[in-house]
């Protein structure tokens, strides 16, 4: 039976809402996790854990994202007769790679910790090698669901995974810090247990296919996956390079003042606190990429350039609007948000940095959408090049601005300045590449209206008086309302957007 285009769009839209809900849930659960961990570990222990998760994230995040995108593409291209064989073949490839990655990370953990000035986190890093193996087996199963467009089930597993991850981190930190003063190690053990549980659930719900005819060879799958992996490695280096370099340079500055390298932990913890809010737009827009990727791949396969341009223009515009909303709140209420969640020490150390970093990572969120577009249109090389240039720029600017600076809060601001500059260049470069590949990015007027709305909303946030933590959530609503109201007045948002939303959630196609 042929599915009408309107029904196809409605299904994708409803699936997008499910994935978006899962990502919002992930953000909220992550917020609860980030509130609890500094209280359980202290800002210094939280900084040590942040270093561990950052280093591990640079390693396993590229693998998980590549698994989802490459397996999704393989399954989407398979026919009903070859789907089960395709799933088995690609799962086997990713499982073998996950095992090698986990073993390599376990063996290299001492060298990695020493290179960033954090010898005291070797054991937690080795514990997280288990997470790399488990996530390396879990994420191909999510790629299967994405390729089958079973977005609701994908979202359900995302919700379970977020719950297990945060619960494991918190409970592990609580138990081990009480009984053995090993809170950081306990948090990573809890993380690993949560990863094992979600893998078991995914295996039961999705399965690993069966031996049989496959829609593609191992070589063809690797030819697609390896460039994506390279781009994702660079992408995650861009995501975490600032915190990792701050760890090293703050340790060097501490030693220069006669302190231990562990004295850098509170500074790293405060900077990680700023990242929590700065990453919110990127985390939310992952939902956009999950829906955009298979739709663009299908349109490109069919040679429908008009559909490609339409999907890109719509997706990037939506990303701009959502990112602008999040940036308005985090940049407009930076010190008050840090005070509410992390306390006075983190607010004093990281408040000025968050104002700048929130804007920089708002651009990074758009950059993530743009690189997904390039990957789905088989422009992986351009995606990797612009990301590599951005990484090199952030690293170079951090060396110039941060290394050798005196120990103190100014290290955080200098790191934020270097990072925001690099992310700005990366986003502009990626937008140019997408325009060449797809013939569209986003309407210039939409970008202008979003910028104006964000500036007005940030100004509102800056003008609000300090009135205690109780009023911070109220202020967030006021700032967000100012942003949305400006978009309504400028007619960037209007009845057509409301009609699209109604069509997505409606049970019938109108």
C-alpha positions in Angstrom: 0.0 0.0 0.0 1.4 3.4 -1.0 1.6 5.8 2.0 0.4 9.4 1.0 3.1 12.1 1.4 1.0 13.8 4.1 0.8 10.6 6.1 4.5 10.1 5.8 5.2 13.6 7.0 2.8 13.2 9.9 4.4 9.9 11.0 7.9 11.4 10.9 6.7 14.5 12.8 5.0 12.4 15.5 8.2 10.3 15.8 10.2 13.5 16.0 8.0 14.7 18.9 8.6 11.4 20.7 12.4 11.7 20.2 12.2 15.4 21.3 10.3 14.4 24.4 13.0 11.8 25.2 15.8 14.4 24.8 13.9 16.9 27.0 13.5 14.1 29.5 17.3 13.4 29.2 18.0 17.1 29.9 15.8 17.1 32.9 17.2 13.9 34.4 20.7 15.2 33.6 19.9 18.4 35.5 18.8 16.4 38.5 22.0 14.3 38.2 24.2 17.5 38.0 22.4 19.0 41.0 23.0 15.8 43.1 26.6 15.0 42.2 28.3 18.2 43.4 26.5 17.8 46.7 27.6 14.2 47.0 31.2 14.6 45.8 32.0 18.3 46.5 33.0 20.7 43.7 36.5 19.1 43.6 35.1 15.5 43.3 32.6 16.8 40.7 35.5 18.3 38.8 37.4 15.0 38.8 34.4 13.1 37.6 33.8 15.7 34.9 37.4 15.1 33.7 36.7 11.4 33.6 33.4 11.7 31.7 34.9 14.2 29.3 37.9 12.0 28.4 35.7 9.0 28.0 33.1 10.9 26.1 35.6 12.0 23.5 36.3 8.2 23.0 32.8 6.6 23.0 30.5 9.4 21.8 31.9 9.2 18.2 31.4 5.5 18.2 27.8 5.7 19.4 26.8 8.4 17.0 28.4 6.7 14.1 26.7 3.4 15.0 23.3 5.1 15.0 23.8 6.9 11.7 25.5 4.2 9.8 23.2 1.4 11.0 20.2 3.5 10.4 21.3 4.1 6.8 22.0 0.4 6.2 18.6 -0.7 7.5 16.8 2.1 5.7 18.3 0.8 2.4 17.4 -2.8 3.0 14.4 -4.5 1.6 12.1 -6.7 3.8 13.9 -9.8 2.5 17.4 -8.5 3.4 16.7 -6.5 6.5 17.4 -9.3 9.1 20.6 -10.3 7.4 21.7 -6.6 7.1 21.0 -6.1 10.8 23.1 -9.1 11.8 26.0 -8.1 9.5 26.3 -4.5 10.7 25.8 -5.4 14.3 28.7 -7.9 14.1 30.9 -5.2 12.6 30.1 -2.7 15.4 30.4 -5.3 18.2 34.0 -6.3 17.1 35.0 -2.6 17.0 33.5 -1.9 20.4 35.5 -4.8 21.9 38.8 -3.5 20.5 38.0 0.1 21.6 37.2 -0.9 25.2 40.4 -3.0 25.4 42.6 -0.2 24.0 41.1 2.4 26.4 41.6 0.2 29.4 45.3 -0.3 28.5 45.9 3.4 27.7 44.1 4.9 30.7 47.3 5.7 32.7 48.9 7.5 29.8 45.7 9.5 29.0 45.3 10.6 32.6 48.9 11.6 32.9 48.7 13.7 29.7 46.0 15.9 31.1 47.5 16.3 34.5 45.1 13.9 36.3 46.9 10.8 37.5 44.3 10.4 40.3 41.5 9.3 37.8 43.1 6.3 36.2 40.8 3.8 38.0 37.5 5.6 37.0 38.8 5.8 33.4 39.4 2.0 33.4 36.0 1.4 34.8 34.4 3.4 31.9 36.1 1.1 29.4 33.2 -1.3 30.3 30.7 1.4 29.3 32.5 1.7 25.9 31.9 -1.9 25.3 28.3 -1.9 26.4 27.3 1.3 24.5 29.2 0.0 21.5 26.7 -2.9 21.5 23.7 -0.9 22.5 23.8 2.0 20.0 23.7 -0.2 16.8 20.3 -1.4 18.1 19.1 2.2 18.3 20.3 2.6 14.7 18.1 -0.3 13.7 15.0 1.4 15.2 16.0 4.7 13.6 16.4 3.1 10.2 13.0 1.3 10.6 11.5 4.7 11.6 10.3 3.3 14.9 10.9 6.6 16.6 8.5 6.0 19.5 10.3 2.8 20.6 13.6 4.6 20.1 12.5 7.4 22.3 11.3 4.9 25.0 14.7 3.3 25.1 16.3 6.7 25.3 14.2 7.6 28.3 15.1 4.3 30.0 18.8 4.8 29.2 18.8 8.3 30.7 17.1 7.1 33.8 19.5 4.2 34.3 22.6 6.4 33.6 21.7 9.1 36.1 20.5 6.7 38.7 23.7 4.7 38.4 25.9 7.8 38.7 24.0 9.1 41.7 23.6 5.9 43.7 27.1 4.8 43.0 28.5 8.1 44.1 26.3 8.0 47.2 27.2 4.5 48.3 31.0 4.6 47.6 31.5 8.0 49.0 29.9 7.0 52.3 31.6 3.7 52.8 35.0 4.0 51.1 35.5 7.6 50.2 35.6 6.6 46.5 32.7 8.6 45.2 34.2 9.2 41.7 34.9 5.5 41.3 31.4 4.6 42.6 29.7 6.9 40.1 31.5 5.2 37.2 30.6 1.8 38.5 26.9 2.8 38.7 27.2 4.2 35.1 28.5 0.8 33.9 25.7 -1.1 35.6 23.1 1.2 34.0 24.7 0.6 30.6 24.5 -3.2 31.1 20.8 -3.0 32.0 19.8 -0.9 29.0 21.8 -3.2 26.7 19.8 -6.1 28.0 16.5 -4.3 27.4 17.5 -3.3 23.8 18.5 -6.8 22.9 15.2 -8.1 24.1 13.2 -5.5 22.2 15.1 -5.2 19.0 17.2 -8.3 18.5 20.3 -8.7 16.3 18.7 -10.0 13.2 19.7 -13.4 11.8 22.2 -14.8 9.3 21.1 -14.3 5.7 21.3 -12.1 2.7 22.4 -8.5 3.4 21.6 -5.3 1.5 25.3 -4.3 1.6 28.7 -5.8 2.2 31.0 -5.2 5.1 33.3 -3.1 2.9 30.4 -0.9 1.7 29.3 -0.3 5.3 32.8 0.6 6.4 33.3 2.9 3.5 30.3 4.9 4.8 30.9 4.5 8.5 34.6 5.3 8.7 34.4 8.8 7.3 31.5 9.5 9.6 33.5 8.1 12.6 36.4 10.5 11.7 34.0 13.4 11.6 32.5 12.4 14.9 35.9 12.1 16.5 36.7 15.6 15.5 33.2 16.7 16.4 33.6 15.4 20.0 37.1 16.8 20.3 35.5 20.1 19.5 32.8 19.4 22.1 35.2 18.5 24.9 38.6 20.1 24.0 38.0 23.1 26.1 37.4 21.2 29.4 40.2 18.8 28.7 42.7 21.6 28.0 41.5 23.6 30.9 42.2 20.5 33.1 45.8 20.4 31.9 46.5 24.1 32.0 44.9 24.6 35.4 47.0 21.7 36.7 50.1 23.3 35.4 49.2 26.6 36.9 48.4 24.9 40.3 51.8 23.2 40.3 53.5 26.4 39.4 52.1 27.9 42.6 53.3 25.0 44.7 49.9 23.2 44.9 49.0 19.7 43.8 47.5 19.0 40.3 44.3 18.0 42.1 43.8 21.6 43.2 42.5 22.2 39.6 39.5 20.0 40.3 37.2 22.9 41.6 38.0 25.0 38.6 37.2 22.1 36.3 34.0 21.5 38.2 32.9 25.1 37.8 33.6 25.0 34.1 31.7 21.8 33.8 28.8 23.5 35.5 28.8 26.1 32.8 28.9 23.4 30.1 25.8 21.8 31.6 23.7 24.8 30.6 25.7 25.5 27.4 25.1 22.0 26.1 21.3 22.3 26.4 20.7 23.5 22.8 22.8 20.8 21.4 21.2 18.0 23.4 17.7 19.2 22.4 18.6 19.5 18.7 19.8 15.9 18.6 16.1 15.1 18.1 16.1 17.2 14.9 19.1 15.3 13.5 17.5 11.9 14.3 14.5 12.8 12.1 16.4 14.8 9.5 19.0 12.2 8.7 16.8 9.4 7.3 14.5 11.8 5.5 17.5 13.6 3.8 19.1 10.2 2.9 15.9 9.0 1.3 15.5 12.3 -0.7 19.1 12.2 -1.8 18.8 8.6 -2.9 15.8 9.5 -5.0 17.6 12.5 -6.6 14.9 14.9 -5.3 16.9 18.1 -4.9 13.8 20.2 -4.1 12.9 17.9 -1.2 16.5 18.0 0.0 16.4 21.8 0.0 13.0 21.9 1.7 14.1 19.5 4.5 17.3 21.4 5.1 15.7 24.8 5.2 12.9 23.6 7.5 15.3 21.7 9.8 17.8 24.4 10.2 15.1 27.1 10.8 13.6 24.9 13.5 17.1 24.4 15.0 17.7 28.2 15.0 14.5 28.9 16.8 15.0 26.2 19.5 18.7 27.1 20.0 17.8 30.8 20.3 15.3 30.0 23.0 17.7 28.0 25.1 20.6 30.5 24.7 18.4 33.4 25.7 17.7 31.8 29.1 21.2 30.5 29.8 23.0 33.6 28.7 20.5 36.0 30.2 20.4 34.3 33.6 23.9 32.8 33.7 25.1 33.5 37.3 21.6 32.9 38.7 21.3 29.5 37.1 24.7 28.4 38.4 23.8 29.7 41.9 20.5 27.8 41.8 22.0 24.5 40.7 25.6 24.4 41.9 25.9 27.0 44.6 27.8 30.2 45.3 31.3 28.9 44.6 30.4 27.7 41.1 28.5 30.9 40.3 31.4 33.1 41.3 33.9 31.1 39.3 31.8 30.3 36.2 29.1 33.0 35.9 31.1 35.3 33.5 32.2 32.3 31.4 28.7 31.0 31.0 27.4 34.3 29.4 29.9 33.8 26.6 30.0 30.0 26.4 26.2 29.8 26.1 26.3 31.8 22.9 29.2 29.8 21.6 27.6 26.5 22.1 24.3 27.8 20.7 26.3 28.0 17.5 27.7 24.6 18.1 24.2 23.2 18.3 23.5 24.5 14.8 26.9 23.1 13.7 25.8 19.7 14.8 22.7 19.9 12.6 24.7 21.1 9.7 27.2 18.3 9.9 24.4 15.8 10.0 23.1 17.3 6.8 26.5 16.9 5.2 26.8 13.3 6.3 23.3 12.4 5.1 24.1 13.9 1.7 27.3 11.9 1.4 29.6 15.0 2.0 31.4 13.3 4.9 34.8 14.7 3.8 33.6 18.3 3.9 32.0 17.7 7.3 35.3 16.3 8.7 37.4 19.1 7.2 35.3 22.0 8.7 35.2 20.1 12.1 39.0 19.5 12.0 39.7 23.2 11.3 37.4 24.2 14.2 39.2 21.8 16.6 42.6 23.1 15.5 41.4 26.7 16.0 40.0 26.0 19.5 43.1 24.1 20.6 45.4 26.9 19.2 43.4 29.6 20.9 43.4 27.8 24.2 47.2 27.4 24.0 47.5 31.1 23.3 44.9 32.4 25.7 44.9 29.9 28.6 48.3 28.2 28.9 50.6 30.1 31.3 47.8 32.2 32.8 47.8 32.5 36.6 45.8 30.0 38.6 42.3 31.3 39.2 38.9 32.0 37.8 40.3 33.9 34.9 41.4 30.6 33.4 37.7 29.7 32.8 36.9 33.0 31.0 39.9 32.7 28.8 38.9 29.1 27.9 35.3 30.3 27.1 36.7 33.0 24.8 38.8 30.6 22.8 36.1 28.1 22.5 33.4 30.5 21.4 35.6 32.0 18.7 36.4 28.5 17.3 32.7 27.4 17.4 31.7 30.6 15.5 34.1 29.9 12.7 33.0 26.3 12.5 29.3 27.1 12.2 29.9 29.6 9.4 32.1 27.2 7.5 29.6 24.4 7.9 26.7 26.6 6.7 28.6 27.5 3.6 29.3 23.8 2.9 25.6 22.9 3.4 24.5 25.7 1.1 26.7 24.3 -1.7 25.6 20.8 -1.1 21.8 21.3 -0.6 21.1 24.7 -2.2 19.6 25.9 1.1 20.4 26.5 4.7 17.8 28.7 6.4 16.1 31.9 5.3 18.4 34.9 6.2 15.5 36.8 7.6 14.8 33.9 10.0 18.4 34.1 11.3 18.1 37.9 11.8 14.8 37.6 13.6 16.2 34.9 15.9 19.2 37.0 16.7 17.1 40.1 17.5 14.8 38.0 19.7 17.7 36.5 21.6 19.3 39.8 22.2 16.1 41.3 23.5 15.5 38.3 25.8 19.1 38.2 27.1 18.7 42.0 27.8 15.5 41.3 29.8 17.4 38.6 31.8 20.3 40.9 32.6 17.9 43.6 33.7 16.0 41.5 36.2 17.0 42.2 39.8 18.7 39.5 42.0 15.9 38.2 44.2 17.0 34.8 45.4 16.8 31.3 44.0 13.1 31.1 44.3 12.6 33.6 41.5 15.1 32.1 39.1 12.6 29.6 37.5 10.1 32.5 37.2 12.8 34.6 35.6 13.5 31.8 33.1 9.8 31.8 32.1 9.9 35.6 31.6 13.0 35.5 29.5 11.6 32.7 27.3 8.4 34.5 27.0 10.2 37.7 25.8 12.0 35.6 23.2 8.8 33.9 21.9 6.9 37.2 21.9 9.5 38.9 19.8 9.4 36.1 17.3 5.6 36.4 17.2 5.8 40.2 16.7 8.3 39.9 14.0 6.2 37.1 12.4 8.9 34.5 12.5 6.4 32.4 14.3 2.8 32.4 13.2 -0.4 30.4 12.4 1.5 28.3 9.9 3.8 26.9 12.5 0.8 26.2 14.8 -1.0 24.4 12.0 2.1 22.3 11.3 2.2 21.3 15.0 -1.4 20.4 15.0 -1.0 18.3 11.8 1.8 16.4 13.5 0.0 15.5 16.6 -3.4 14.9 15.0 -4.6 11.4 14.6 -5.9 12.1 11.2 -4.4 13.8 8.2 -6.3 16.9 7.3 
